Amino acid sequence: MGTSFVQYKGFGFWTRDSYLESWLTNMIEELCKSAYLEPWQEELGEHWRIQAKIDGGCMSVDLDKFLIDSKREKLLIEIAGWTLERCYPSGFRTGELFIDLLVGRLKTTVSSPIDYLD
C-alpha cells in the first residue's frame, strides 16, 4: 500500500493512497453535482479521476496548479466541507487534513514526522 504527499503552498501531509483515492472520488462526486462546471473544474475532476486510479505512492492532487486564486480556493474548501459531512467516517482524517491544508492551518512539510496515518 503506497502513500502520497498532498501539497499546497509549500505545506502538506502524507496519506495512504487508498484513503486519498476514497477522498478524491468523493470530492469528484460532490464537485460534479453542480449544474455547470467551469473548464478548470472539469480539468480538475478529470485529473483527480486519473490520480485516484494510481496506487504506488505517486498520486498528485496538483492543488497549486488548479487553485490559482482565492475564488477557486474558497469553492474547493466549500466542496471539501460538504464531502467531509457526506463521507464520514470513511476518509475522514484525510478530509480533515485536506481542509486544514487549504485553509492554511496545516504547516507540515514532506519531511515532517508522520503521526496521523492510522
C-alpha positions as CSV (number, residue, x, y, z in Angstrom):
1,M,0.0,0.0,0.0
2,G,1.6,3.3,-1.1
3,T,1.5,6.7,0.4
4,S,1.4,10.1,-1.3
5,F,2.1,13.6,-0.2
6,V,-0.7,16.1,-0.7
7,Q,0.8,19.5,-1.1
8,Y,-0.4,23.1,-1.3
9,K,1.6,26.4,-1.0
10,G,4.7,24.6,0.4
11,F,2.9,22.6,3.1
12,G,1.1,19.3,3.0
13,F,0.5,15.9,4.5
14,W,1.2,12.2,3.8
15,T,-1.7,9.9,3.4
16,R,-2.2,6.3,2.3
17,D,-3.2,6.1,-1.3
18,S,-6.3,4.1,-0.5
19,Y,-7.5,7.0,1.7
20,L,-6.6,9.6,-0.9
21,E,-8.4,7.6,-3.6
22,S,-11.5,7.5,-1.5
23,W,-11.3,11.2,-0.7
24,L,-10.7,12.3,-4.3
25,T,-13.5,10.0,-5.5
26,N,-15.9,11.6,-3.1
27,M,-14.7,15.1,-3.9
28,I,-15.3,14.5,-7.6
29,E,-18.8,13.3,-6.9
30,E,-19.5,16.5,-4.9
31,L,-17.9,18.7,-7.5
32,C,-19.9,17.2,-10.3
33,K,-23.2,17.9,-8.5
34,S,-23.0,21.5,-9.9
35,A,-25.2,22.1,-12.9
36,Y,-22.4,24.0,-14.6
37,L,-18.7,23.2,-14.3
38,E,-16.1,25.8,-15.3
39,P,-13.4,24.4,-17.6
40,W,-10.8,24.3,-14.7
41,Q,-13.3,22.3,-12.6
42,E,-13.7,19.8,-15.4
43,E,-10.0,19.5,-15.8
44,L,-9.5,19.1,-12.0
45,G,-12.1,16.4,-11.9
46,E,-10.5,14.5,-14.8
47,H,-7.1,14.9,-13.3
48,W,-8.3,13.5,-9.9
49,R,-10.1,10.6,-11.7
50,I,-6.8,9.6,-13.1
51,Q,-4.9,10.1,-9.8
52,A,-7.5,8.0,-7.9
53,K,-6.6,5.0,-10.1
54,I,-2.9,5.2,-9.1
55,D,-1.6,3.2,-6.2
56,G,2.1,3.2,-5.5
57,G,3.0,6.4,-3.8
58,C,2.9,8.9,-6.6
59,M,-0.6,10.3,-6.6
60,S,-0.6,14.1,-7.4
61,V,-3.5,16.3,-6.4
62,D,-1.9,19.3,-8.0
63,L,-3.6,21.9,-5.8
64,D,-1.1,24.6,-6.7
65,K,-1.9,24.1,-10.4
66,F,-5.6,24.4,-10.1
67,L,-6.1,26.8,-7.1
68,I,-4.7,29.9,-8.7
69,D,-6.9,32.4,-7.0
70,S,-9.0,32.9,-3.8
71,K,-12.3,32.2,-5.6
72,R,-11.2,28.7,-6.6
73,E,-9.7,28.1,-3.2
74,K,-12.9,29.1,-1.5
75,L,-15.0,26.9,-3.7
76,L,-12.8,23.9,-3.1
77,I,-12.9,24.5,0.6
78,E,-16.7,24.6,0.5
79,I,-16.9,21.4,-1.6
80,A,-14.4,19.7,0.8
81,G,-16.7,20.6,3.7
82,W,-19.7,19.1,2.0
83,T,-17.7,16.0,1.1
84,L,-16.4,15.6,4.7
85,E,-20.0,15.7,6.0
86,R,-21.1,13.1,3.4
87,C,-18.3,10.6,3.7
88,Y,-17.9,10.4,7.5
89,P,-16.2,8.2,8.8
90,S,-14.6,6.8,5.6
91,G,-11.7,9.0,4.6
92,F,-12.5,11.4,7.5
93,R,-8.9,12.0,8.6
94,T,-7.7,12.6,5.1
95,G,-10.6,15.0,4.6
96,E,-9.8,16.9,7.7
97,L,-6.1,17.2,6.8
98,F,-7.1,18.3,3.2
99,I,-9.3,21.1,4.6
100,D,-6.7,22.2,7.1
101,L,-4.2,22.4,4.3
102,L,-6.5,24.5,2.1
103,V,-7.4,27.0,4.9
104,G,-3.7,27.3,6.0
105,R,-3.9,25.6,9.4
106,L,-1.6,22.7,8.4
107,K,2.1,23.7,8.4
108,T,3.7,20.3,7.9
109,T,6.1,19.6,5.1
110,V,7.3,16.5,3.3
111,S,9.9,15.8,5.9
112,S,7.7,16.4,9.0
113,P,7.1,13.4,11.3
114,I,4.1,11.4,10.4
115,D,1.7,10.5,13.3
116,Y,-1.7,10.5,11.6
117,L,-1.7,7.7,9.1
118,D,-3.5,5.1,11.2
